[in-house]
Amino acid sequence: MSREHAGPGPRPGIRQVAARAGVAVGTVSAYLNHPDRVSPERARRIAEAIDELGFVPSSAGRQLRLGVSSLIGYLSPDVSNPHFSEIAQEVEYRAERLGMTVFFAHSHGDREREDAYLEAFEQRQVRGLLVSSFQPIEDRLAAMRERGTPSVLVGRRACDPRQPSVSIDDVSGGRQAGEHLVGNGCRRLAFVGGPLPVQQVADRLEGARQAAGAADAALEVIEVGERSIAAGRAVGAALAARPAGERPDGVFAANDVLALGILQALVGGGVAVPAQLALVGYDDNEFAEASLIPLTSVRARHEDFGAAAVDLLFDAIERGTSGTHDGPAARVFEPQLIARASSRRTP
């Protein structure tokens, strides 16, 4: 079949494809990004229209709106944490499959850097934003949404029902960690994490408190200013310096980076792990299993966590394109404790 735009001239766009196929523009964008959501008959008509017109999308995402950027922004708080690096990789792979390019920025948990990057993303007219933040940020995202830039909050469930989010049930994860330690004979538990106002940290602590309370076990809270290897080493050294009877026999760290620092200092200080102190981390990053003493950890995400965030963002973009308003989604993933040598005690 001959194409109408084989020679020089303006490229046909998504609106021309929609007109030729007799469907809405939003249906064409859905066909380009989520073909499984389009009926076979409409998909056939769109495919024929694309062939007849010689329509070649430079990227699926760019064709969501004519003349609008095919870029999305991803703002992460901590590039040094393997957990965030793994999510970023998943986001990049999924976005590439949908024809989008991702610009990454790292705030390092600093609010001024975070605000500056959000402003820069908006000035560059990105199609949408994925935002992971330790700070309250929903008001800022709502203002950007009103100006036409949709977003997905990553890693924490949104309070505003209009704000899409992808998160982990961290209360459940903390409870699983506490129950695991109690189930391995621990009665003097300690939670290491911080800053405590950070929602994810607070939720993990709440879960641990529930498990300790149900088992009538003690729970000590050791707050740290940052969840880093260095902070973990400092806590581990302090615990190792305590008399054995004053030391917790089970420690739950708010992330694996902290836990690995604690583990290094405990082993260096002569504390037997897990015989004298059982240890559990959170996130199940790539170094947890590879540690000298493999680390028990709460696997805080599934393989499609990053992909789910990108898909939610595309749904928000498509709603803006088609004019439909089905409302955003909040996806909450259930974590899973992965037991390894750092907490398993021989009966």
LINQUI-V740274 format. One record per residue. RES is the residue in three letters. D_LAST is the distance of its C-alpha to the last C-alpha in Angstrom with 1 decimal. Layout:
# LINQUI-V740274
res->RES d_last->D_LAST
res->RES d_last->D_LAST
This chain:
# LINQUI-V740274
res->MET d_last->74.9
res->SER d_last->76.6
res->ARG d_last->75.1
res->GLU d_last->77.1
res->HIS d_last->75.9
res->ALA d_last->76.1
res->GLY d_last->78.5
res->PRO d_last->78.4
res->GLY d_last->78.0
res->PRO d_last->75.4
res->ARG d_last->72.1
res->PRO d_last->71.4
res->GLY d_last->68.7
res->ILE d_last->66.2
res->ARG d_last->68.9
res->GLN d_last->71.2
res->VAL d_last->68.5
res->ALA d_last->67.8
res->ALA d_last->71.6
res->ARG d_last->72.1
res->ALA d_last->69.2
res->GLY d_last->70.2
res->VAL d_last->66.8
res->ALA d_last->65.5
res->VAL d_last->64.6
res->GLY d_last->61.0
res->THR d_last->60.8
res->VAL d_last->61.7
res->SER d_last->59.1
res->ALA d_last->56.5
res->TYR d_last->57.7
res->LEU d_last->57.2
res->ASN d_last->53.8
res->HIS d_last->52.2
res->PRO d_last->54.3
res->ASP d_last->52.0
res->ARG d_last->53.3
res->VAL d_last->56.9
res->SER d_last->58.6
res->PRO d_last->59.7
res->GLU d_last->63.4
res->ARG d_last->63.2
res->ALA d_last->61.2
res->ARG d_last->64.0
res->ARG d_last->66.7
res->ILE d_last->64.9
res->ALA d_last->64.4
res->GLU d_last->68.1
res->ALA d_last->69.2
res->ILE d_last->67.1
res->ASP d_last->68.8
res->GLU d_last->72.2
res->LEU d_last->72.1
res->GLY d_last->70.4
res->PHE d_last->67.8
res->VAL d_last->65.3
res->PRO d_last->62.6
res->SER d_last->61.8
res->SER d_last->58.4
res->ALA d_last->57.3
res->GLY d_last->56.3
res->ARG d_last->59.7
res->GLN d_last->61.6
res->LEU d_last->59.9
res->ARG d_last->62.9
res->LEU d_last->65.9
res->GLY d_last->66.3
res->VAL d_last->62.9
res->SER d_last->60.4
res->SER d_last->57.6
res->LEU d_last->55.3
res->ILE d_last->52.2
res->GLY d_last->50.6
res->TYR d_last->46.9
res->LEU d_last->46.1
res->SER d_last->42.6
res->PRO d_last->41.4
res->ASP d_last->39.4
res->VAL d_last->40.1
res->SER d_last->37.7
res->ASN d_last->34.7
res->PRO d_last->33.6
res->HIS d_last->32.9
res->PHE d_last->36.6
res->SER d_last->37.8
res->GLU d_last->36.0
res->ILE d_last->37.6
res->ALA d_last->40.9
res->GLN d_last->40.8
res->GLU d_last->40.1
res->VAL d_last->43.0
res->GLU d_last->45.3
res->TYR d_last->44.6
res->ARG d_last->45.2
res->ALA d_last->48.3
res->GLU d_last->49.8
res->ARG d_last->49.5
res->LEU d_last->51.5
res->GLY d_last->54.1
res->MET d_last->53.2
res->THR d_last->52.8
res->VAL d_last->50.2
res->PHE d_last->51.1
res->PHE d_last->48.0
res->ALA d_last->48.1
res->HIS d_last->45.5
res->SER d_last->45.9
res->HIS d_last->43.2
res->GLY d_last->42.7
res->ASP d_last->46.2
res->ARG d_last->48.3
res->GLU d_last->51.6
res->ARG d_last->50.6
res->GLU d_last->49.2
res->ASP d_last->52.5
res->ALA d_last->54.5
res->TYR d_last->52.7
res->LEU d_last->53.1
res->GLU d_last->56.8
res->ALA d_last->57.1
res->PHE d_last->55.5
res->GLU d_last->57.8
res->GLN d_last->60.9
res->ARG d_last->60.1
res->GLN d_last->60.0
res->VAL d_last->56.7
res->ARG d_last->56.2
res->GLY d_last->53.0
res->LEU d_last->50.1
res->LEU d_last->46.3
res->VAL d_last->45.1
res->SER d_last->41.7
res->SER d_last->42.1
res->PHE d_last->40.2
res->GLN d_last->43.5
res->PRO d_last->45.2
res->ILE d_last->47.4
res->GLU d_last->48.4
res->ASP d_last->51.8
res->ARG d_last->52.7
res->LEU d_last->51.6
res->ALA d_last->53.6
res->ALA d_last->56.7
res->MET d_last->56.3
res->ARG d_last->55.8
res->GLU d_last->59.1
res->ARG d_last->60.8
res->GLY d_last->59.6
res->THR d_last->56.4
res->PRO d_last->53.4
res->SER d_last->49.8
res->VAL d_last->46.2
res->LEU d_last->43.7
res->VAL d_last->40.6
res->GLY d_last->37.1
res->ARG d_last->38.0
res->ARG d_last->39.4
res->ALA d_last->43.0
res->CYS d_last->44.3
res->ASP d_last->47.8
res->PRO d_last->47.8
res->ARG d_last->50.5
res->GLN d_last->48.2
res->PRO d_last->46.2
res->SER d_last->42.6
res->VAL d_last->39.5
res->SER d_last->36.3
res->ILE d_last->32.5
res->ASP d_last->31.0
res->ASP d_last->29.4
res->VAL d_last->28.5
res->SER d_last->26.4
res->GLY d_last->24.8
res->GLY d_last->24.1
res->ARG d_last->22.6
res->GLN d_last->20.3
res->ALA d_last->19.1
res->GLY d_last->18.6
res->GLU d_last->16.9
res->HIS d_last->14.4
res->LEU d_last->13.6
res->VAL d_last->13.5
res->GLY d_last->11.2
res->ASN d_last->8.6
res->GLY d_last->9.2
res->CYS d_last->12.4
res->ARG d_last->15.4
res->ARG d_last->18.0
res->LEU d_last->18.9
res->ALA d_last->21.9
res->PHE d_last->24.1
res->VAL d_last->26.2
res->GLY d_last->29.3
res->GLY d_last->33.0
res->PRO d_last->35.8
res->LEU d_last->34.6
res->PRO d_last->37.8
res->VAL d_last->37.0
res->GLN d_last->36.2
res->GLN d_last->33.3
res->VAL d_last->31.6
res->ALA d_last->32.5
res->ASP d_last->31.1
res->ARG d_last->27.7
res->LEU d_last->27.6
res->GLU d_last->28.6
res->GLY d_last->25.8
res->ALA d_last->23.2
res->ARG d_last->25.1
res->GLN d_last->25.0
res->ALA d_last->21.2
res->ALA d_last->20.8
res->GLY d_last->23.5
res->ALA d_last->22.1
res->ALA d_last->18.9
res->ASP d_last->21.0
res->ALA d_last->19.3
res->ALA d_last->21.6
res->LEU d_last->23.0
res->GLU d_last->25.0
res->VAL d_last->27.5
res->ILE d_last->28.5
res->GLU d_last->31.6
res->VAL d_last->32.9
res->GLY d_last->36.3
res->GLU d_last->35.3
res->ARG d_last->32.3
res->SER d_last->32.7
res->ILE d_last->31.0
res->ALA d_last->33.0
res->ALA d_last->32.0
res->GLY d_last->28.3
res->ARG d_last->28.8
res->ALA d_last->30.6
res->VAL d_last->27.8
res->GLY d_last->25.2
res->ALA d_last->27.4
res->ALA d_last->27.9
res->LEU d_last->24.3
res->ALA d_last->23.7
res->ALA d_last->26.7
res->ARG d_last->25.3
res->PRO d_last->23.9
res->ALA d_last->20.1
res->GLY d_last->20.4
res->GLU d_last->22.7
res->ARG d_last->20.8
res->PRO d_last->18.9
res->ASP d_last->15.2
res->GLY d_last->15.7
res->VAL d_last->19.0
res->PHE d_last->20.7
res->ALA d_last->23.9
res->ALA d_last->26.8
res->ASN d_last->27.2
res->ASP d_last->25.8
res->VAL d_last->28.6
res->LEU d_last->27.5
res->ALA d_last->23.8
res->LEU d_last->24.8
res->GLY d_last->27.0
res->ILE d_last->24.3
res->LEU d_last->21.9
res->GLN d_last->24.8
res->ALA d_last->25.5
res->LEU d_last->22.0
res->VAL d_last->21.6
res->GLY d_last->25.2
res->GLY d_last->24.6
res->GLY d_last->21.8
res->VAL d_last->18.9
res->ALA d_last->15.7
res->VAL d_last->14.7
res->PRO d_last->12.0
res->ALA d_last->10.4
res->GLN d_last->13.3
res->LEU d_last->14.6
res->ALA d_last->13.5
res->LEU d_last->16.7
res->VAL d_last->18.4
res->GLY d_last->22.0
res->TYR d_last->24.7
res->ASP d_last->27.2
res->ASP d_last->25.3
res->ASN d_last->28.2
res->GLU d_last->28.8
res->PHE d_last->27.2
res->ALA d_last->23.8
res->GLU d_last->22.6
res->ALA d_last->24.7
res->SER d_last->23.3
res->LEU d_last->22.1
res->ILE d_last->18.6
res->PRO d_last->18.9
res->LEU d_last->19.1
res->THR d_last->17.6
res->SER d_last->20.8
res->VAL d_last->22.6
res->ARG d_last->25.3
res->ALA d_last->28.2
res->ARG d_last->30.9
res->HIS d_last->31.9
res->GLU d_last->34.0
res->ASP d_last->37.1
res->PHE d_last->36.6
res->GLY d_last->39.5
res->ALA d_last->41.6
res->ALA d_last->41.3
res->ALA d_last->42.7
res->VAL d_last->45.6
res->ASP d_last->46.3
res->LEU d_last->46.5
res->LEU d_last->48.9
res->PHE d_last->51.1
res->ASP d_last->51.2
res->ALA d_last->52.5
res->ILE d_last->55.0
res->GLU d_last->56.2
res->ARG d_last->56.7
res->GLY d_last->59.0
res->THR d_last->60.8
res->SER d_last->61.4
res->GLY d_last->61.9
res->THR d_last->59.3
res->HIS d_last->57.1
res->ASP d_last->54.1
res->GLY d_last->52.0
res->PRO d_last->49.0
res->ALA d_last->45.5
res->ALA d_last->42.2
res->ARG d_last->39.3
res->VAL d_last->35.8
res->PHE d_last->32.9
res->GLU d_last->29.5
res->PRO d_last->26.7
res->GLN d_last->23.5
res->LEU d_last->20.1
res->ILE d_last->19.1
res->ALA d_last->15.5
res->ARG d_last->15.2
res->ALA d_last->13.5
res->SER d_last->14.7
res->SER d_last->12.2
res->ARG d_last->9.2
res->ARG d_last->6.2
res->THR d_last->3.8
res->PRO d_last->0.0
